[in-house]
Amino acid sequence: MEILKNVSIDWLGKKWYFIALSWILVGLGVAAWFYHGGINGGLALGIDFKGGTVVNLKVSQKPDVNRIREALKPETVGATVIQRYGSESENAVIVRMEKVFSSGQNVDEASRTLEALLRQEFDPDHVNTALLDFNNVGLETLLGVLMQADPDRLASQSKTSEEVQGHYRTLAQGMIQYRNMTAGGIVGTLDQLRKVNGVNDAVLGAMQKAFYTGPFAVVGNRSVGAVVGSDLRNRAALAIGLSVIGMLVYIGFRFKPIYGVGAIFALFHDVFITLGLFAITQKEISLTVIAALLTLVGYSVNDTIVIFDRVRENLRTMRKDPLAKVINLSVNQTLSRTILTSGFTFLSVISLLLFGGEVLNGFSFALTVGIIIGTYSTVAIASPIVEWWYRAAGNKAKRKAA
């Protein structure tokens, strides 16, 4: 399908404008990178690369990811990535946070920090209550309450302290196991504990005086350290590097080595400017952004190959014409295809950027910017490099002949 006919734009005649624009974009990206910390923080690396805390949440109703994100204030926990997992009925959410585990803070303190933030949003009636949330207590806390209340009156039966503690520890373990295993991590009402062996009216009454059941539960948390972040960063760099080498070999084999150099140079141009825009906007770089960059690598090279293939075809019938004329003609002949392909892809990714939500924002931003830059670089960067090489090689040959 050809939407543009008889196009005769002198693309190479405007190459210096294109190159100047590219240098401006590169300069802005480098300036932003240094402004935000250079090597120590020029890019806003996500938890995947810097380390942080991974928390598993269960909620009593269908989780509202946006409300959870609003509750976890960035100034307290840093950047967050929130995703649902498991089946719909499980109401389970995994939250990756940057700052919950601060220096010297243990796991219990970090959990209490998280619970306090969530309680302000999802359970405001119990923010200042003296009651404990059964869905978020540990074994030792539950054991201490039971021993203090002594609902089975073991102290009056001449039981030793070891026997009393053993009895209530078994009872507490049964309750915790019921909550975590049978109820899936969250109990709706304390009356459900009647199903636990040993829970009678007296025990349940003591539980109701000390506990209530909240609408969420922190069912697990773990710290992802800097070593893991470094490993992921190295793997991401390796993935991009191997992709570039493979494309260079393929393009050099299919066309000529200089075509491969031009395409890879344009590819680096696209990735570098895209990362520069991430430095300017300080959008978080996660593994999904790396996936977008790899997608961009393939998309950019594909568009370049289409034009180079048309150049190769035209060279067979235009042997006496200057290479600049052949390249301009080839770009103009494939312009309709470029507009249609890039245009429809752009509409898809811009929709994802506008309506895809916070989780996919970095991914869709990288694709949106990358498609624009990739389409531009095919004409503005790759083609001039090939033309410059042949022109330089021709001048060198003339000098030798003279």
Secondary structure, DSSP 8 states (H G I E B T S, - for coil): --SS-S----TGGGHHHHHHHHHHHHHHHHHHHHHTTGGGTSS-B-HHHH-EEEEEEEESS---HHHHHHHS-HHHH-SEEEEEES-GGG-EEEEEESSSS-TT--HHHHHHHHHHHHHHHH-GGGSS-SSEEGGG--HHHHHHHHHHH-TT--GGGT--HHHHHHHHHHHHHHHHHIIIIISTT--S-GGGGGGSTT--HHHHHHHHHHEE--SEEEEEEEEE-HHHHHHHHHHHHHHHHHHHHHHHHHHHHHS-HHHHHHHHHHHHHHHHHHHHHHHHHT--B-HHHHHHHHHHHHHHHHHHHHHHHHHHHHHHH-TTS-HHHHHHHHHHHTHHHHHHHHHHHHHHHHHHHHHS-STTHHHHHHHHHHHHHHHHHIIIIIHHHHHHHHHHHHHHHHHHH-
